[in-house]
Amino acid sequence: GALASGEGKRSDADFALWKKSKAGEPSWESPWGGGRPGWHIECSVMASEMLGDSLDIHGGGIDLCFPHHDNELAQAEAYYGHQQWVNYFLHSGHLYIGSQKMSKSLKNFFTIREILQGGSEMKMPEGETVTLPPYTARQLRLVFMGQQWDQPMLFSKATLDVAVGTEKTFKEFFGAVRGLNRDQVTSVANSPQGWGEAERSFNSKIEETQREVTAALVDNFNTPRVLRVLQELVTAANIYMTSAGSATKSLLVNKAAMFIAKTFRTLGIDDNSAEYPFASSTGGGGDQEMLTEVLDAFCGFREDVRQAARANQDPEWFKHKVSSLEESLLSGLRDKVRSQASLLPSVLSAFEDWVAKISATAAAQGAKTEYLQLCDSVRDDTLPLLGVRLEDKPEGFLWKLDDPEVLARERTAKQAAAAAAAKTKLENKLTKAKKELEKWEVCAVPPSAIFKEGPAAEKYSQWNEQGVPTHDKEGKELSKKQSQGVEKELKKREADHAKFLEQEAKEGGFLDKLRAEITAMQDQIAAM
């Protein structure tokens, strides 16, 4: 093979320790003439210079296992006179883009900086090219943690999107735990903490997950399995919190959250110093307790407005609510927040603006739908710009701090999906309308003309006074069976035409209207 065909080899097992320098290459004098170290000796010398005559762990790609690492061992062990220069070799799998190994020579590689900044072009398996959005360092770590380190790794839009989904799963969970802690911070000491069957079952799941994570890590650092069992724990936690509702034992949920947080820090998935991973940097700054107070008040007032609108409260109720809020809360918050140079002033300003909109709507005797639209707008448009994710729950609401850029990308993706769904719905409606038009256009043809016009006319050569064919295109008289078929078709067409005349009598020019609707839908689809 190629490894055994080197020029000047006396044996297939030979490899170069010292090479004659070519023109322009570095050169040192030696007993064998001017030359330079071979590739393998370079690595052995550098490693030995830094780490001594033995190495505990030596890493590298699987393609270096032979001949490079074998040659390093041979020369280093010969030089030091012992039989084990390296205790453990860790050979990582190749990184693939599609079906090709990522390689600088193939120019199919991406730098980490390019992935973090976004805008790189990636070819899809179908041959299409997509522009990658920015990804976070954490999402990139999850791409690799989701694949076994010593096996081939696939780097693609699909694996990146899976990592984004995985991150969101854990981020949503930690946000829910923070919300639970806010709700129960004062009540946990005064409420029963005894466990029922649900709590015992969930605790067993936590302990089972702890054992499985340990087993996965000692089994060749099986990080994909670690992520999988942690996601299963999050699923179990969400099921428990949903079923338990207000009776959720926050200390038990925090046990699960703290274990997941510890595992993530151990693996280096998240380096945030907050109590739980995935904390947004936008939500810190300033007094966290004050931010919680403002957001609780903001989201709580919105919930009151939403429920009141659903209950068809009259405008006076909203006027009174705004007035009491101003007197009891907003004026005090302004004094506390004014000196803060963080997210707080922006949140309070948005709160005041929204209260003003509710006040204006009440003064204008606004309808129920106007209040609900304002509630949707502040959730979907206002708060995400501040890095706040607000979720409506069967029992109230839950707010979570997040990265505004992440929320903006989610909103863009949601809008794109909604636009695609709307386009598909309109296309289906257009297809149905075209079929309807085609049906009515056939029905509009008078029975006397159906066999004398269009494609059907080519089948016949003679017709009677009613337009019924009597001879085929060769001039032969129709057989009894053929005449019966014609009569049957004629009766069906007469019935269809009668329906058309009835519809036309009800709605004159309805075919033209249907054609106009189809044209309008086609124009609308083209503009999407």
C-alpha positions, 0 to 999 in steps of 0.5 A: 500500500501507500505506507509501504511504498516510500522511496528508499525503504528497506522494510515495509515497517521502516519510517523516517527519523531524519529527512534530507531537507528540500530546497527552501525547507529548514535544515540542520547539520547532522551525522547524516548530512543537512536535514530535518526531523521526521514528522513522528519524531517531532511529536515525540520530542515535543511531548517529552520536552513538556511531560517527561519520559512517560505520558498518562494520556495521549490524544488524537484522531483515529486516523493517527492511530497508525502509523503516527502513534505506533511510530511515536511509541517505537522511537520514544520507548527505544530512546527511554529504554522502557516498554510503555511511553503512554498509558492511555491513548484516546482516539476521537472519531472523525468529524463529517460534513454530510458523507465527507470527512471535514478537512481543510484540504477539501475546504468543507470545514467551519471555524468555531467563530464562523458558527458562533457568528452565523452566516456560513453556507452549508450544503444539505444532503438534497443538494440545497444550500442553507445559510446557518443562523448564529449558534451559541457555544453551549449549543455547539457543545451539545452537538458534540456531547450528543455523539460518542466521542470515539465514533464518527461525528456528524456535523450538520444543520440537523444535528445543530437543530437537535442541539437547539431543541435539547438546549430549549428542553433544559432551559425551559425546565430550569426556568420552570424550577425558578418560577416554582421557587419564586412561588413557594419561597415563603410558603414551603416552610408553612405547607405540608412537605410529606410525600405521596406516591407521586413524590416517591415515584419521582424520587426513585426516578431521580436516584435511578438517573443518578446511577445511570449517569455514573454508569454512562460516564464510566462506560467510555464517557458515554455522553449521548446516554447521559444527555438522554437519561437527563432528558428523561428526568426532565420529562418525568419532572414536567409530568410530576409538576403538571399533575401535582399543580400547586401541591408540587414539592419544590424541594424534590424538584430542586433535587432533580434540577441540582443534579442536572446542573451539577452534571452540566458543570462537570461536563462543561456544557454550561459555565454560568455561575448562577444557581442553575445553568442556562441563566440569561445574562440579560436578567441579572444586572441590578437587584434580582429581587426587585426585578422579580417584584416588577415582573411579578406585578407586570405579569400579574396585572396582565393576567387580571386583565386577561381574565377580566376580558374573558369574563366580559367585565365593563370598562369601569372595572378596567379604569378602577384596576388601573387607578388602584394599580397606580396608587398602590404599586407603580408610584412606589416602584418608580422610586425604587427603580429610578436609580437602577442601571440594569434591565429594571428601568426598561421593564418598568417603562414597558409596564407603564406603557402597557398600563397606559394602553389598558387605560386608553382602551377602557376610556374608549369603551374598548371591546373584549377582543381589544384587551385580549389582543393587548395581552397577546401583544405584550406576551409575544412582542414587548416582553421578548425584546426585554429577554422575558418569556411569558407562558400562560398556564391553566393556573395563572402564568410563568415568566422566565428570563432568556436571551432576547436574541434567542427569543427573537429567533424563536419568534422569527421561526414561529412566524415563518412556520405560521406563514408556511402553514397559512400558505399551505392552507390557502393552496389547499383552498385554491385547489378545492376552488379550482375543482369546484369551478371545473365541476360547475363549468361542466354543469353549465354546458347545455345538454344539447351541446355536450356531445357536439362540442369539446372532446366528446364531439370527436367520437361521433359524426351524426346527431339527432335534433336534440343533439344526441349522437346517432353514429360514431366517428367512422359513420357507423350507427351506434349499437344498442349498448352504445345508445343506452350509454349515451342516454344514461350520460345525457340524463346525468348531464341534464340533472347537473345542468338543472342544478347549475340553473338553480344555483345561477337563479340563487346567485347570478354570475356565481361562476364569474365570482368563483373565477375572481376568487381563484384569481385573488387567491393566486395573487395572494399566494404569489405575494407570500 
